[in-house]
Amino acid sequence: MKERGVVLGAGISGVGAALLAKKQGMDVFVSDASTIDTATKKLLDQYQIDWEETQHSIDKMQNVQWVVKSPGIPSNAPILSNFREQNCPILSEIEFAAKFTDALIIGITGSNGKTTTAMLTYHLLKKAGLNVGLGGNVGYSFAQQVAEEQFEVYVLEISSFQLDDIHTFQPHIAVITNITPDHLDRYNYDFQQYIAAKLKITKNQTSKNMLLFNADDAVLKEALFAHQTAAKIHAFGFTSEMPKPYTTHQEDALHIIHENDQKMIPTNAFSLQGRHNLLNAMAAATVADLFKVSKESIRQSLATFKGVPHRLEPVLTIQNVRYINDSKATNVNATYYALECMDAPTVWIVGGVDKGNDYSALLPLVHEKIKAIICLGVDNQKLFEAFQPIVEIMVETTSVTEAVKIARKIAEKKDNVLLSPACASFDLFKNYEDRGNQFKAAVRNL
């Protein structure tokens, strides 16, 4: 009798899981509470996969062996109680797909920097000639690649939502870039629950595996000490208090230090700005080094990496004012890095869906660098409470076009206009990409 499963959500990860299940000879049913786009329906029909939209039909989901749920569905969603009553395991796409590949897996998580670190790691390995795939939260389905490709290595960006539903997933190399308060609305506004979710990336690792972590992050260091891991540990950071092996940055070079040897890789041609990006480079270069990629290959690849769209992305310079798209900054810590990089007076466009944000960490940078704030969101009360005492100009708007026009009137020559929301985008936009693309279009239409 065929194994039967259900996929909840017909997004990128859900469709990938359904295709992989079909390839493995399973019966699979895809159910989405929202509408499914036409291209996805055609793809599911092509593979003879049953689906439904705008509902969840409980009667069609009985006697199944597993369910893969979209990361966007919270763990307390009513539909999941049906499967818990059946003692049916609820899996993430990452957990499901990993069962069907023998490839080496690099799992990268963190509150900030995980996309850049994942893409940079992929870039370094790809340029070195490895047969490598990129997937997970970065926008490519891991499961679909397992179904259709023959990669020997996978670099996976993994969110806390994806880690919530892992059980046996065991990355050969795990990377944690940092842990700062984020998505607390999904974790009962309990930072410890969020930390625990992030640390699940290492829970199944053994002494044969490696864990890379940011030693500059005091919260992460304390959490790792409390939870402990069986994996071998390799720290990275600017701090001088790290046991070997570790990776650091001094005098325009990365230093990858093992027990008996050391590599020094110049970074003067590294294409990205900011201290946070040097941390990302430390992690990516260390992974490449573990794969025996040469110093020269790493150096060249660091110089040719183009960065991540919507992350401190230069848009245009108009009348000597620089417009910068940082729409991917969906939490306070990401925006902290952006403000830290500003080297001129800045008009800051901020706001969206607050996820339990504490803006106090931004106050010194706002006081030092921000000349005006434009709030782009439905509810901006917390932003006004936090920043009105220290910023003379604060304006509210619910339109990117209006926000950009106001910013143009305020900004003077050599100023920056920075979109760095520190919030989720779902009040006015489909996602952070939609928000960033609308910002870029508005700037180009000035």
N, C-alpha and C positions, 0 to 999 in steps of 0.2 A: 504493500500500500504506500502511495506517495506521501512524503512529508508535506504538511500544509502549514502555510504561514500567512500573516497579515502584515501589510505595510501601511502605516498611518501617515499620510502626507505625501503628496505627489510632487514634491520639490526635487531638487537635484539629487539629494542623498536618497530619498525614498525611491525614485525611479531607478537609480543605480542599484539599490538593494533588490528591487523587484526583478531587474534584468539578470542579476547574478543568481537569484533563487531559481529563475526559469532555466538558466543554463545548467544549473545543478540538478535539474529534473524534478523540481518541487512544484507543487501547486501554490500559487500566490495570488492574493486578492489585495488590490490597492484601494484605500478608502481615504477620501479627503473631505473635510467639512466645508471647504471653500470650493470655488470653481477651479477646474483644471484647464490649462490652456490647450488650444487646438493641437499644437505640435506634439505635446506630451500624450494626448489622447491617441493620436495617430501612431506614435511610437509603441504605446502599450498594446494597441490593436494589432500592430505588425507582429509583435511577439506573442500574441494570443494570451494576454494577461488581462484578467477581469478587473474592472475598476468601477468606482462610483464617485460622484461629486456632490457637494452641498449637503452631505449627510453621513452618518455612520450607522450602517445597518447591523445591529448586534446579532441578528439571526444568521447573518452570513459569516460571522466570525467565531463560530463555536468549534470546539474540538480541533484547535490548531496547536502546533508544537512551538511556535515562537511568534513574536510580533516585533517588528522594527518600527520605532517611532521617530518622527521628525524631531530634530533638536528644538524646533520652535514650539513643540507641545509641552507644556509644563507637566511635571511629575504628578501633580494633583488633579489633572484633567479627569472629569467623570468617566470618559470612555475607558480609561485604563483600569478602573475597578473591575470591569468585566473580565479582563485577562488575569488580574490578580486572584479573582475567585476561582479561576480555572488552574491556578498555579502555573500559568504560562509565562515563561521568561520574557521580559521586555528588554530589548536590545537596542543599542545605537547601531547605525550603519557601520561605524568603525569596528565595533565588536563583531558584527555579522561577517563583514568582508574578510577580516583577518584570519578567520577559520579556513579560508579557501586559498591561501597563498603561502608559499614558503619564502617569499622575498624578505630581505632585511628591512626592518621598519624603523624609521626615525620619527618619533612623535614629539611635536613641539607645542607647548601650551604656555600660558601666561596672560596676565591682564592686558599688557601692552607689548608690542614688538614681535608678537608671534607670527604675524603675516610677513613682515619684512624678514625675520629670521628664517622662516620656512622658504620663502622665495629666494633668499640669498644662498641658503644651504643647497637648494636645488640647482641654482645657477653654478655654484662652485663645483658640484659633483658632475653636472651635465657637461660643463666645459672641460672637465678632466677626463671625459670619455666614458663615464659610467652609464649603464642602462638604468635610468632612474625616472620615476614618475612622481608627480606632485598632486596632492589631493587633500580631502578633508574640508575644513572650514574655509579654505582659500578659494573654493568655488568649483572644484572638479571632484566628481564622485569617486571615492576610493573603490567602492564596490563595482561600479561600472568599469573601471580600469582593470580590476581583478578579473572581471568577466571577459574583457575584450583584448587586453594587452598581455605582454609577457615581461614586465619589468622585473629586474633583479633587486632593486632598491626602491622604497617609497619614502618620500618626505611628506609627512602629514601634519598640517596645522589642525590642532584639536582644541575646540572650545570646552568650557566647563559643562555646557549643556550636552555635548557629545560624551564627555567623561562620566556624566551622571549614570549612564546606562551601559557601562562596561562591566564585565564580570571576570573574564579570563585574559583580556587583551594585555599583551606583554611586548612593548616596543624594545627592540635591541638597544637603541639609544633613545633616551628621553631627555628633553630639554625643557626647563622651566625658566622663562625670561624674567618674571617678577610676579608678585601677587599684591595687588592694591584693590581697595573696595570697588566692586563693579557688579552689576546684575543683582544687587541685593534684593530687588523686588522679587526675584525668583527663588531667593534663599531665606525667606522669612525675615529679611533685614538683619540677618545674622552673619557677620563676617566669617565666623569660624566654620559655618556650613559651606560657604564659598571656598574657603581655604581647603577644606577637606575634599571638595569636588576636584580642585586642581591637582591635589596630591594623588588622586586615583591613577594618574598617569604612571606612577611608579609602584603601585601596590602589588602588582604581579611580577615585578622584575626580580631576577635572581642575581647571584654573584657573577654570572656570565654576561650580565647587561651593564650598561653605563648610564649614569644620570649626570647631566650637566646642569648646574644651577648658578644663578646670579648671586654671588656672595656679597654684593653691595646692598641687597634687599634684606633688611633686618627681620621683617615679618616672615619671609621665606626661610631664612636660616633657622629661626626659632621653630617654625612649623616642621621643617625636616628633622630637626633634633628631637622634637616631641613625637613625631610619627615613625621616624627611622625608616630605613630602606635597606633591602638586601643588595641593591645594586652597588657597583663601584662608583665612586663619586669623583667628578672633575669640576672644580669651581672655576668661575670666571668673574672678573670685575676689576675695579680700580683700587680696591682695598689692598693693603700690604699684608694683612693677616690671613693668609691662605696656605694650608698645607699642600704639598705636592700630591697629585698633579694639579696644575692650575693654569689659567690663561689670563694675561693682563695686557695693558697698553701703556707704553712709556716711550717718550721721545719719538713720536710719529711711527711707531711700530708695534705690531702685536707680538707678544712673547708667549709661546706655547711651551710650558715647562713640565717635563715628565721627571721621573725619578733619576734617570741617567742621561737625559739629553734635553736639548732646548732648540726650538725653532724661532727665528725672528723674521717677521714678515712686514715690510714697509707699508704704511697706510697713507703716505702723502698724496697718493693718487686716488684714494677711496672716494667714490662719487657722492656719498651721502654726508650731510652735515649733522653735528650734534653729538653730545656725549652718549645719548641713548643708542644712536646708530653704531657707535663704536662697541657698545655692549652686544648689540645684535651681531656685529662682525666677529667679535670674540667667540660667540657661540657657534656661528656658522663655520668659521675657520677651524675651530677645534673638531667639529664633526668631520670636516674634510681631512684634517690631519689623521683622525682615527681610521679613515679609509685610505691612508697612505698617499694622499694627493700631495704633489710637490709644492715647496714654498713658492716657486716661480709661478706655477699654475694658480695658486691661491691669490698671489699678488695681482696677477693680470686680471683675474676674474673679479676681484674687488673693484678694480678700476673701471670695468665695463658694465657693472650692475646699474640698472636704470632706476631702481627704486619702485615703490608701490603706488599705484594710482590712488588719489585722494588722501595721501599721507604727505604733508608738507610739499605738495605738488605746485610748483610755480605755474601760474596761468598766463598772465601778461603783465607787462609794465606799461602803464598809461600815464602820460604827463609826469614821468619820473616817480610814479607811485606803483609799488609792487603788490599784485594781487595773488594770494596764496590759498590753495584749496587743501584744507586739512579735515575734510568731512569725516574721515575715518576715526577721528578722535572722538569716540563715543563715551569716554569717561574722563574723570578729572585728571588722572595721572597722565593720560595721553596728551591732554591739553597743556599740562605742566611742561612736558617736553617741548611742545610747540612754542609756548611763550618764552621758554628758556632760550630758544634759538633766535628769537627776534632781536635784530641788531639795530633797530630804528623805532621811533615812535609808531605805535600800532593802533589801528581801529579794529576792534575785535568783534566779530559776529559770533554769537554764542546762543545756545538754548535748544530746547527740544523736550523730549520726555525724560524727566528726572528719575534716576534709578536709585534714589536714596543718597544723592551726592552730598559730600561735605566739601564746600569750596574754600575752606580756610587755608589750605595749603597753597592756593593760588594768590592769596592776598599780597605777599611781598612782590611777586612778579608783576601783578596787575598795577600795584602802586608805582613800580619802577618803569614799566614799559607801555602801559595802555593809556591812550589819550581819550578814547571814547569806546563805549560798548553799545552794540546794536543787538537787542534780544530778538531771536528768531524762534518763536515758539508760541504755543497756546497759553501756557501758564508760566509767567516769568517772575512770580513773587519772590522765590528763593534767591534768584539772581539779583534782584533789586535790594533785598535785605543784606546780601553779602557784599555788594560792590558799590552801592549808591553813596556810602559814606566816604569812599576814596576816589571815585571817578566823577568828574564834573558833568560829563555828557553821557546820559543813558537814554536810549530810544527803543520803543517797542514796535515790532512789525511782524506780520504773518506771511510775508512774501519775500522770496529771495531777490526778485527784481527790485523791489522797493528797498531792501536792505543794502544792496549794492549801490543803488543811486544815492542813498543817504550817505553811505561810506565815502563815495566820490566827493560829495560836498564837504565832508569833514576833513578828509585826508589832504595833506599838503605835500609838496615835493620832498622826495626821499623817505616818505612814510610807507608803512605796510598796511594793507587791508587783509586781515586773516580770518578765514572761516575755520574755526576750531570749536565745535559745538559743546564738547564735554557731556553730551546727552545723546540718548537714542533719537532716531529720526521719525518715529512712527506717528507723530501727531500731524505732520504736514507732508510727509514724503513716504514713498514706498520703502526706502532703505537708505543707508548712508551714500550708496552710489548715486541714487536718484538725486539726493540733496547736493552732492558734489557736482554732478553733471549740470544741474540747474544753475548752480553758482557759476560754473565756468561759462555757460551760455549767457548768463546775465552780464558777466564781465566783458565778454566778446561783443555784446550788443551796446556797450556804453558809447 
